[in-house]
Amino acid sequence: MGSYILAPYKGTHIIDLEKTIPLLKRALSLISLLYNKGTGVNVLIVGNNRVNKPYITELIKNKNVYGVWDKWVGGSLTNWNPKHFKYSSTNSGIPGLVIFLNTAENGMAIKEAVRKSIPIISILDTDSNPDGIQYPIPGNDDSPQAQYLYYKLISEALKK
């Protein structure tokens, strides 16, 4: 994460937004490309903190994605068991893209996605490990305002 941190300020690490913006645009373009261009890719959004639940619920309902806002159940991807996800009845098949809204809390899920060769987009806070993340987005994963912004941007990228 060090390369994405601009500087410490009063004991807090400041994320370099000049690095965040192009990485965010790249990730949103990938979402749009895979989801909207008729490739049939299922998207899984994982954000297991209480702030994410209403946003993920809306995305499941309106954008037909898989979602997890509770604790990750080991083996959900590697043994492909959709009963561990919340989803619309029209979903079928393993996800072709996983989006993590909080990386540090999802090490096991990230390892499973890597093992299954599923592309990963992930919000990387200063305490996050970027290993295995192909599409990192340096950003705050604790702030409700930041989570709302990610929800709105992802929702826009998932337009059909």
Rosetta constraint file for C-alpha pairs under 8 A:
AtomPair CA 1 CA 5 HARMONIC 6.76 0.50
AtomPair CA 1 CA 124 HARMONIC 7.61 0.50
AtomPair CA 1 CA 125 HARMONIC 7.96 0.50
AtomPair CA 1 CA 126 HARMONIC 6.15 0.50
AtomPair CA 1 CA 127 HARMONIC 7.68 0.50
AtomPair CA 1 CA 128 HARMONIC 6.85 0.50
AtomPair CA 1 CA 129 HARMONIC 6.83 0.50
AtomPair CA 1 CA 130 HARMONIC 6.57 0.50
AtomPair CA 2 CA 126 HARMONIC 7.93 0.50
AtomPair CA 4 CA 15 HARMONIC 5.90 0.50
AtomPair CA 4 CA 16 HARMONIC 5.61 0.50
AtomPair CA 4 CA 19 HARMONIC 6.55 0.50
AtomPair CA 4 CA 20 HARMONIC 7.68 0.50
AtomPair CA 4 CA 138 HARMONIC 6.43 0.50
AtomPair CA 5 CA 13 HARMONIC 6.42 0.50
AtomPair CA 5 CA 14 HARMONIC 5.70 0.50
AtomPair CA 5 CA 15 HARMONIC 4.45 0.50
AtomPair CA 5 CA 16 HARMONIC 5.38 0.50
AtomPair CA 5 CA 126 HARMONIC 7.38 0.50
AtomPair CA 6 CA 13 HARMONIC 7.47 0.50
AtomPair CA 6 CA 14 HARMONIC 5.48 0.50
AtomPair CA 6 CA 15 HARMONIC 5.38 0.50
AtomPair CA 6 CA 16 HARMONIC 4.60 0.50
AtomPair CA 7 CA 13 HARMONIC 5.94 0.50
AtomPair CA 7 CA 14 HARMONIC 5.42 0.50
AtomPair CA 7 CA 15 HARMONIC 7.47 0.50
AtomPair CA 8 CA 12 HARMONIC 5.36 0.50
AtomPair CA 8 CA 13 HARMONIC 4.25 0.50
AtomPair CA 8 CA 14 HARMONIC 5.78 0.50
AtomPair CA 9 CA 13 HARMONIC 6.15 0.50
AtomPair CA 9 CA 14 HARMONIC 6.77 0.50
AtomPair CA 13 CA 126 HARMONIC 6.78 0.50
AtomPair CA 15 CA 20 HARMONIC 7.86 0.50
AtomPair CA 15 CA 126 HARMONIC 7.51 0.50
AtomPair CA 15 CA 138 HARMONIC 6.78 0.50
AtomPair CA 15 CA 139 HARMONIC 6.60 0.50
AtomPair CA 16 CA 20 HARMONIC 6.46 0.50
AtomPair CA 16 CA 138 HARMONIC 7.90 0.50
AtomPair CA 17 CA 21 HARMONIC 5.96 0.50
AtomPair CA 17 CA 138 HARMONIC 7.95 0.50
AtomPair CA 18 CA 22 HARMONIC 7.40 0.50
AtomPair CA 19 CA 23 HARMONIC 6.64 0.50
AtomPair CA 19 CA 138 HARMONIC 7.67 0.50
AtomPair CA 20 CA 24 HARMONIC 5.93 0.50
AtomPair CA 20 CA 137 HARMONIC 5.85 0.50
AtomPair CA 20 CA 138 HARMONIC 5.34 0.50
AtomPair CA 20 CA 139 HARMONIC 7.03 0.50
AtomPair CA 21 CA 25 HARMONIC 6.19 0.50
AtomPair CA 22 CA 26 HARMONIC 6.14 0.50
AtomPair CA 23 CA 27 HARMONIC 6.21 0.50
AtomPair CA 23 CA 135 HARMONIC 7.20 0.50
AtomPair CA 23 CA 136 HARMONIC 6.68 0.50
AtomPair CA 23 CA 137 HARMONIC 5.65 0.50
AtomPair CA 23 CA 138 HARMONIC 7.94 0.50
AtomPair CA 24 CA 28 HARMONIC 6.15 0.50
AtomPair CA 24 CA 136 HARMONIC 7.87 0.50
AtomPair CA 24 CA 137 HARMONIC 5.50 0.50
AtomPair CA 25 CA 29 HARMONIC 6.07 0.50
AtomPair CA 26 CA 30 HARMONIC 6.32 0.50
AtomPair CA 26 CA 135 HARMONIC 7.74 0.50
AtomPair CA 27 CA 31 HARMONIC 6.32 0.50
AtomPair CA 27 CA 121 HARMONIC 6.48 0.50
AtomPair CA 27 CA 135 HARMONIC 6.00 0.50
AtomPair CA 27 CA 136 HARMONIC 7.79 0.50
AtomPair CA 27 CA 137 HARMONIC 7.63 0.50
AtomPair CA 28 CA 32 HARMONIC 6.17 0.50
AtomPair CA 28 CA 153 HARMONIC 7.49 0.50
AtomPair CA 28 CA 154 HARMONIC 6.76 0.50
AtomPair CA 28 CA 157 HARMONIC 5.84 0.50
AtomPair CA 29 CA 33 HARMONIC 5.99 0.50
AtomPair CA 29 CA 157 HARMONIC 7.23 0.50
AtomPair CA 30 CA 34 HARMONIC 6.02 0.50
AtomPair CA 31 CA 35 HARMONIC 5.79 0.50
AtomPair CA 31 CA 36 HARMONIC 7.88 0.50
AtomPair CA 31 CA 154 HARMONIC 7.71 0.50
AtomPair CA 31 CA 157 HARMONIC 6.09 0.50
AtomPair CA 31 CA 158 HARMONIC 6.74 0.50
AtomPair CA 32 CA 36 HARMONIC 5.37 0.50
AtomPair CA 32 CA 37 HARMONIC 7.45 0.50
AtomPair CA 32 CA 157 HARMONIC 4.89 0.50
AtomPair CA 32 CA 158 HARMONIC 5.83 0.50
AtomPair CA 32 CA 159 HARMONIC 7.52 0.50
AtomPair CA 33 CA 37 HARMONIC 5.56 0.50
AtomPair CA 34 CA 38 HARMONIC 7.61 0.50
AtomPair CA 34 CA 39 HARMONIC 6.07 0.50
AtomPair CA 34 CA 40 HARMONIC 7.65 0.50
AtomPair CA 34 CA 41 HARMONIC 6.04 0.50
AtomPair CA 35 CA 39 HARMONIC 6.75 0.50
AtomPair CA 35 CA 40 HARMONIC 6.81 0.50
AtomPair CA 35 CA 41 HARMONIC 5.78 0.50
AtomPair CA 35 CA 42 HARMONIC 7.29 0.50
AtomPair CA 35 CA 43 HARMONIC 7.48 0.50
AtomPair CA 35 CA 158 HARMONIC 6.38 0.50
AtomPair CA 35 CA 160 HARMONIC 7.97 0.50
AtomPair CA 36 CA 158 HARMONIC 6.74 0.50
AtomPair CA 36 CA 159 HARMONIC 6.87 0.50
AtomPair CA 36 CA 160 HARMONIC 5.55 0.50
AtomPair CA 41 CA 95 HARMONIC 6.59 0.50
AtomPair CA 41 CA 96 HARMONIC 5.14 0.50
AtomPair CA 41 CA 97 HARMONIC 7.15 0.50
AtomPair CA 42 CA 65 HARMONIC 6.43 0.50
AtomPair CA 42 CA 66 HARMONIC 7.42 0.50
AtomPair CA 42 CA 91 HARMONIC 7.33 0.50
AtomPair CA 42 CA 92 HARMONIC 7.76 0.50
AtomPair CA 42 CA 93 HARMONIC 7.24 0.50
AtomPair CA 42 CA 94 HARMONIC 6.83 0.50
AtomPair CA 42 CA 95 HARMONIC 4.43 0.50
AtomPair CA 42 CA 96 HARMONIC 5.38 0.50
AtomPair CA 42 CA 97 HARMONIC 6.66 0.50
AtomPair CA 43 CA 65 HARMONIC 5.22 0.50
AtomPair CA 43 CA 66 HARMONIC 6.06 0.50
AtomPair CA 43 CA 95 HARMONIC 5.25 0.50
AtomPair CA 43 CA 96 HARMONIC 6.15 0.50
AtomPair CA 43 CA 97 HARMONIC 5.00 0.50
AtomPair CA 43 CA 98 HARMONIC 5.89 0.50
AtomPair CA 43 CA 99 HARMONIC 7.53 0.50
AtomPair CA 44 CA 65 HARMONIC 5.94 0.50
AtomPair CA 44 CA 66 HARMONIC 4.48 0.50
AtomPair CA 44 CA 67 HARMONIC 5.44 0.50
AtomPair CA 44 CA 68 HARMONIC 7.74 0.50
AtomPair CA 44 CA 95 HARMONIC 5.91 0.50
AtomPair CA 44 CA 97 HARMONIC 6.33 0.50
AtomPair CA 44 CA 98 HARMONIC 4.76 0.50
AtomPair CA 44 CA 99 HARMONIC 6.19 0.50
AtomPair CA 45 CA 56 HARMONIC 7.04 0.50
AtomPair CA 45 CA 65 HARMONIC 7.32 0.50
AtomPair CA 45 CA 66 HARMONIC 6.25 0.50
AtomPair CA 45 CA 67 HARMONIC 4.79 0.50
AtomPair CA 45 CA 68 HARMONIC 6.37 0.50
AtomPair CA 45 CA 98 HARMONIC 5.91 0.50
AtomPair CA 45 CA 99 HARMONIC 4.76 0.50
AtomPair CA 45 CA 100 HARMONIC 6.02 0.50
AtomPair CA 45 CA 101 HARMONIC 7.47 0.50
AtomPair CA 46 CA 67 HARMONIC 5.82 0.50
AtomPair CA 46 CA 68 HARMONIC 4.76 0.50
AtomPair CA 46 CA 69 HARMONIC 6.09 0.50
AtomPair CA 46 CA 98 HARMONIC 7.47 0.50
AtomPair CA 46 CA 99 HARMONIC 6.14 0.50
AtomPair CA 46 CA 100 HARMONIC 4.84 0.50
AtomPair CA 46 CA 101 HARMONIC 6.10 0.50
AtomPair CA 46 CA 102 HARMONIC 7.67 0.50
AtomPair CA 47 CA 52 HARMONIC 5.65 0.50
AtomPair CA 47 CA 53 HARMONIC 7.51 0.50
AtomPair CA 47 CA 56 HARMONIC 7.68 0.50
AtomPair CA 47 CA 68 HARMONIC 6.31 0.50
AtomPair CA 47 CA 69 HARMONIC 5.07 0.50
AtomPair CA 47 CA 70 HARMONIC 7.83 0.50
AtomPair CA 47 CA 100 HARMONIC 5.98 0.50
AtomPair CA 47 CA 101 HARMONIC 4.75 0.50
AtomPair CA 47 CA 102 HARMONIC 5.80 0.50
AtomPair CA 48 CA 52 HARMONIC 6.74 0.50
AtomPair CA 48 CA 53 HARMONIC 7.62 0.50
AtomPair CA 48 CA 68 HARMONIC 6.62 0.50
AtomPair CA 48 CA 69 HARMONIC 4.04 0.50
AtomPair CA 48 CA 70 HARMONIC 5.08 0.50
AtomPair CA 48 CA 71 HARMONIC 6.24 0.50
AtomPair CA 48 CA 72 HARMONIC 7.91 0.50
AtomPair CA 48 CA 101 HARMONIC 7.91 0.50
AtomPair CA 48 CA 102 HARMONIC 7.25 0.50
AtomPair CA 48 CA 105 HARMONIC 7.64 0.50
AtomPair CA 49 CA 53 HARMONIC 7.24 0.50
AtomPair CA 49 CA 69 HARMONIC 6.39 0.50
AtomPair CA 49 CA 70 HARMONIC 7.38 0.50
AtomPair CA 50 CA 69 HARMONIC 7.38 0.50
AtomPair CA 51 CA 55 HARMONIC 7.84 0.50
AtomPair CA 51 CA 144 HARMONIC 6.22 0.50
AtomPair CA 51 CA 147 HARMONIC 7.32 0.50
AtomPair CA 52 CA 56 HARMONIC 6.01 0.50
AtomPair CA 52 CA 69 HARMONIC 6.58 0.50
AtomPair CA 52 CA 147 HARMONIC 6.89 0.50
AtomPair CA 53 CA 57 HARMONIC 5.98 0.50
AtomPair CA 53 CA 69 HARMONIC 5.50 0.50
AtomPair CA 54 CA 58 HARMONIC 6.20 0.50
AtomPair CA 55 CA 59 HARMONIC 6.34 0.50
AtomPair CA 55 CA 148 HARMONIC 7.54 0.50
AtomPair CA 55 CA 151 HARMONIC 6.14 0.50
AtomPair CA 56 CA 60 HARMONIC 6.15 0.50
AtomPair CA 56 CA 67 HARMONIC 6.08 0.50
AtomPair CA 56 CA 68 HARMONIC 7.58 0.50
AtomPair CA 56 CA 69 HARMONIC 7.29 0.50
AtomPair CA 56 CA 151 HARMONIC 7.85 0.50
AtomPair CA 57 CA 61 HARMONIC 6.21 0.50
AtomPair CA 57 CA 67 HARMONIC 7.48 0.50
AtomPair CA 58 CA 62 HARMONIC 5.88 0.50
AtomPair CA 58 CA 63 HARMONIC 7.76 0.50
AtomPair CA 59 CA 63 HARMONIC 5.01 0.50
AtomPair CA 59 CA 64 HARMONIC 6.77 0.50
AtomPair CA 59 CA 65 HARMONIC 6.44 0.50
AtomPair CA 59 CA 155 HARMONIC 6.78 0.50
AtomPair CA 60 CA 64 HARMONIC 4.94 0.50
AtomPair CA 60 CA 65 HARMONIC 4.84 0.50
AtomPair CA 60 CA 66 HARMONIC 6.15 0.50
AtomPair CA 60 CA 67 HARMONIC 6.58 0.50
AtomPair CA 60 CA 86 HARMONIC 7.43 0.50
AtomPair CA 60 CA 87 HARMONIC 5.73 0.50
AtomPair CA 60 CA 88 HARMONIC 6.11 0.50
AtomPair CA 61 CA 65 HARMONIC 7.93 0.50
AtomPair CA 61 CA 87 HARMONIC 7.84 0.50
AtomPair CA 61 CA 88 HARMONIC 6.49 0.50
AtomPair CA 63 CA 155 HARMONIC 7.54 0.50
AtomPair CA 63 CA 158 HARMONIC 6.56 0.50
AtomPair CA 63 CA 159 HARMONIC 7.48 0.50
AtomPair CA 64 CA 87 HARMONIC 7.06 0.50
AtomPair CA 64 CA 88 HARMONIC 5.71 0.50
AtomPair CA 64 CA 90 HARMONIC 7.20 0.50
AtomPair CA 64 CA 91 HARMONIC 6.78 0.50
AtomPair CA 65 CA 87 HARMONIC 6.24 0.50
AtomPair CA 65 CA 88 HARMONIC 7.05 0.50
AtomPair CA 65 CA 91 HARMONIC 7.17 0.50
AtomPair CA 66 CA 85 HARMONIC 6.18 0.50
AtomPair CA 66 CA 86 HARMONIC 5.81 0.50
AtomPair CA 66 CA 87 HARMONIC 4.67 0.50
AtomPair CA 66 CA 88 HARMONIC 7.36 0.50
AtomPair CA 66 CA 91 HARMONIC 7.48 0.50
AtomPair CA 66 CA 95 HARMONIC 7.84 0.50
AtomPair CA 67 CA 85 HARMONIC 5.65 0.50
AtomPair CA 67 CA 86 HARMONIC 5.12 0.50
AtomPair CA 67 CA 87 HARMONIC 6.29 0.50
AtomPair CA 68 CA 72 HARMONIC 7.31 0.50
AtomPair CA 68 CA 84 HARMONIC 7.88 0.50
AtomPair CA 68 CA 85 HARMONIC 5.57 0.50
AtomPair CA 68 CA 86 HARMONIC 6.26 0.50
AtomPair CA 72 CA 76 HARMONIC 7.89 0.50
AtomPair CA 72 CA 106 HARMONIC 7.25 0.50
AtomPair CA 72 CA 108 HARMONIC 7.78 0.50
AtomPair CA 72 CA 109 HARMONIC 6.71 0.50
AtomPair CA 73 CA 84 HARMONIC 6.75 0.50
AtomPair CA 74 CA 108 HARMONIC 6.90 0.50
AtomPair CA 74 CA 109 HARMONIC 7.21 0.50
AtomPair CA 75 CA 79 HARMONIC 5.20 0.50
AtomPair CA 75 CA 80 HARMONIC 7.08 0.50
AtomPair CA 75 CA 81 HARMONIC 7.64 0.50
AtomPair CA 75 CA 112 HARMONIC 7.23 0.50
AtomPair CA 76 CA 80 HARMONIC 5.24 0.50
AtomPair CA 76 CA 81 HARMONIC 5.06 0.50
AtomPair CA 76 CA 82 HARMONIC 6.97 0.50
AtomPair CA 76 CA 84 HARMONIC 6.43 0.50
AtomPair CA 77 CA 81 HARMONIC 6.67 0.50
AtomPair CA 77 CA 94 HARMONIC 7.46 0.50
AtomPair CA 77 CA 109 HARMONIC 7.69 0.50
AtomPair CA 77 CA 112 HARMONIC 5.96 0.50
AtomPair CA 77 CA 113 HARMONIC 6.69 0.50
AtomPair CA 77 CA 116 HARMONIC 7.45 0.50
AtomPair CA 78 CA 112 HARMONIC 5.71 0.50
AtomPair CA 78 CA 113 HARMONIC 7.62 0.50
AtomPair CA 78 CA 115 HARMONIC 7.31 0.50
AtomPair CA 78 CA 116 HARMONIC 6.47 0.50
AtomPair CA 80 CA 94 HARMONIC 6.61 0.50
AtomPair CA 82 CA 94 HARMONIC 7.97 0.50
AtomPair CA 87 CA 91 HARMONIC 6.65 0.50
AtomPair CA 95 CA 118 HARMONIC 7.49 0.50
AtomPair CA 96 CA 118 HARMONIC 5.65 0.50
AtomPair CA 96 CA 119 HARMONIC 6.92 0.50
AtomPair CA 97 CA 118 HARMONIC 5.73 0.50
AtomPair CA 97 CA 119 HARMONIC 5.16 0.50
AtomPair CA 97 CA 120 HARMONIC 6.11 0.50
AtomPair CA 97 CA 121 HARMONIC 7.72 0.50
AtomPair CA 98 CA 113 HARMONIC 7.39 0.50
AtomPair CA 98 CA 118 HARMONIC 6.92 0.50
AtomPair CA 98 CA 119 HARMONIC 6.40 0.50
AtomPair CA 98 CA 120 HARMONIC 5.01 0.50
AtomPair CA 98 CA 121 HARMONIC 6.28 0.50
AtomPair CA 99 CA 120 HARMONIC 5.93 0.50
AtomPair CA 99 CA 121 HARMONIC 4.73 0.50
AtomPair CA 99 CA 122 HARMONIC 5.60 0.50
AtomPair CA 100 CA 106 HARMONIC 7.81 0.50
AtomPair CA 100 CA 120 HARMONIC 7.53 0.50
AtomPair CA 100 CA 121 HARMONIC 6.29 0.50
AtomPair CA 100 CA 122 HARMONIC 4.54 0.50
AtomPair CA 100 CA 123 HARMONIC 6.31 0.50
AtomPair CA 101 CA 122 HARMONIC 6.04 0.50
AtomPair CA 101 CA 123 HARMONIC 5.32 0.50
AtomPair CA 101 CA 141 HARMONIC 6.54 0.50
AtomPair CA 101 CA 147 HARMONIC 7.57 0.50
AtomPair CA 101 CA 150 HARMONIC 7.92 0.50
AtomPair CA 102 CA 106 HARMONIC 7.03 0.50
AtomPair CA 102 CA 122 HARMONIC 7.09 0.50
AtomPair CA 102 CA 123 HARMONIC 5.88 0.50
AtomPair CA 102 CA 124 HARMONIC 7.05 0.50
AtomPair CA 102 CA 125 HARMONIC 7.66 0.50
AtomPair CA 102 CA 141 HARMONIC 5.51 0.50
AtomPair CA 102 CA 142 HARMONIC 8.00 0.50
AtomPair CA 103 CA 107 HARMONIC 6.92 0.50
AtomPair CA 103 CA 122 HARMONIC 6.30 0.50
AtomPair CA 103 CA 123 HARMONIC 6.31 0.50
AtomPair CA 103 CA 124 HARMONIC 6.03 0.50
AtomPair CA 103 CA 125 HARMONIC 7.54 0.50
AtomPair CA 103 CA 128 HARMONIC 5.85 0.50
AtomPair CA 103 CA 129 HARMONIC 7.34 0.50
AtomPair CA 104 CA 124 HARMONIC 7.92 0.50
AtomPair CA 104 CA 125 HARMONIC 7.91 0.50
AtomPair CA 104 CA 127 HARMONIC 6.67 0.50
AtomPair CA 104 CA 128 HARMONIC 4.86 0.50
AtomPair CA 104 CA 129 HARMONIC 6.73 0.50
AtomPair CA 106 CA 110 HARMONIC 6.16 0.50
AtomPair CA 107 CA 111 HARMONIC 6.25 0.50
AtomPair CA 108 CA 112 HARMONIC 6.32 0.50
AtomPair CA 109 CA 113 HARMONIC 6.28 0.50
AtomPair CA 110 CA 114 HARMONIC 6.15 0.50
AtomPair CA 110 CA 120 HARMONIC 7.76 0.50
AtomPair CA 110 CA 132 HARMONIC 7.24 0.50
AtomPair CA 110 CA 133 HARMONIC 7.90 0.50
AtomPair CA 111 CA 115 HARMONIC 6.06 0.50
AtomPair CA 111 CA 132 HARMONIC 7.54 0.50
AtomPair CA 112 CA 116 HARMONIC 6.23 0.50
AtomPair CA 113 CA 117 HARMONIC 6.07 0.50
AtomPair CA 113 CA 118 HARMONIC 5.13 0.50
AtomPair CA 113 CA 119 HARMONIC 7.34 0.50
AtomPair CA 113 CA 120 HARMONIC 7.25 0.50
AtomPair CA 114 CA 118 HARMONIC 6.04 0.50
AtomPair CA 114 CA 119 HARMONIC 7.54 0.50
AtomPair CA 114 CA 120 HARMONIC 7.90 0.50
AtomPair CA 114 CA 132 HARMONIC 6.33 0.50
AtomPair CA 119 CA 133 HARMONIC 7.87 0.50
AtomPair CA 119 CA 134 HARMONIC 6.49 0.50
AtomPair CA 119 CA 135 HARMONIC 7.81 0.50
AtomPair CA 120 CA 132 HARMONIC 7.82 0.50
AtomPair CA 120 CA 133 HARMONIC 5.52 0.50
AtomPair CA 120 CA 134 HARMONIC 5.67 0.50
AtomPair CA 120 CA 135 HARMONIC 6.04 0.50
AtomPair CA 121 CA 133 HARMONIC 6.53 0.50
AtomPair CA 121 CA 134 HARMONIC 6.59 0.50
AtomPair CA 121 CA 135 HARMONIC 4.57 0.50
AtomPair CA 121 CA 136 HARMONIC 5.80 0.50
AtomPair CA 121 CA 137 HARMONIC 7.33 0.50
AtomPair CA 122 CA 133 HARMONIC 6.68 0.50
AtomPair CA 122 CA 135 HARMONIC 6.50 0.50
AtomPair CA 122 CA 136 HARMONIC 5.18 0.50
AtomPair CA 122 CA 137 HARMONIC 5.90 0.50
AtomPair CA 123 CA 136 HARMONIC 6.22 0.50
AtomPair CA 123 CA 137 HARMONIC 4.76 0.50
AtomPair CA 123 CA 138 HARMONIC 5.77 0.50
AtomPair CA 123 CA 139 HARMONIC 5.85 0.50
AtomPair CA 123 CA 140 HARMONIC 7.43 0.50
AtomPair CA 123 CA 141 HARMONIC 6.51 0.50
AtomPair CA 124 CA 128 HARMONIC 5.35 0.50
AtomPair CA 124 CA 129 HARMONIC 7.48 0.50
AtomPair CA 124 CA 130 HARMONIC 6.95 0.50
AtomPair CA 124 CA 136 HARMONIC 6.37 0.50
AtomPair CA 124 CA 137 HARMONIC 5.72 0.50
AtomPair CA 124 CA 138 HARMONIC 4.58 0.50
AtomPair CA 124 CA 139 HARMONIC 5.66 0.50
AtomPair CA 124 CA 140 HARMONIC 7.30 0.50
AtomPair CA 124 CA 141 HARMONIC 7.24 0.50
AtomPair CA 125 CA 138 HARMONIC 5.99 0.50
AtomPair CA 125 CA 139 HARMONIC 5.22 0.50
AtomPair CA 125 CA 140 HARMONIC 5.15 0.50
AtomPair CA 125 CA 141 HARMONIC 5.79 0.50
AtomPair CA 126 CA 138 HARMONIC 7.83 0.50
AtomPair CA 126 CA 139 HARMONIC 7.83 0.50
AtomPair CA 126 CA 140 HARMONIC 7.81 0.50
AtomPair CA 130 CA 136 HARMONIC 7.09 0.50
AtomPair CA 140 CA 146 HARMONIC 6.33 0.50
AtomPair CA 141 CA 146 HARMONIC 6.77 0.50
AtomPair CA 141 CA 147 HARMONIC 6.61 0.50
AtomPair CA 142 CA 146 HARMONIC 7.46 0.50
AtomPair CA 142 CA 147 HARMONIC 7.48 0.50
AtomPair CA 143 CA 147 HARMONIC 6.29 0.50
AtomPair CA 144 CA 148 HARMONIC 6.15 0.50
AtomPair CA 145 CA 149 HARMONIC 6.29 0.50
AtomPair CA 146 CA 150 HARMONIC 6.29 0.50
AtomPair CA 147 CA 151 HARMONIC 6.16 0.50
AtomPair CA 148 CA 152 HARMONIC 6.20 0.50
AtomPair CA 149 CA 153 HARMONIC 6.17 0.50
AtomPair CA 150 CA 154 HARMONIC 5.96 0.50
AtomPair CA 151 CA 155 HARMONIC 5.90 0.50
AtomPair CA 152 CA 156 HARMONIC 6.15 0.50
AtomPair CA 153 CA 157 HARMONIC 6.25 0.50
AtomPair CA 154 CA 158 HARMONIC 6.16 0.50
AtomPair CA 155 CA 159 HARMONIC 6.73 0.50
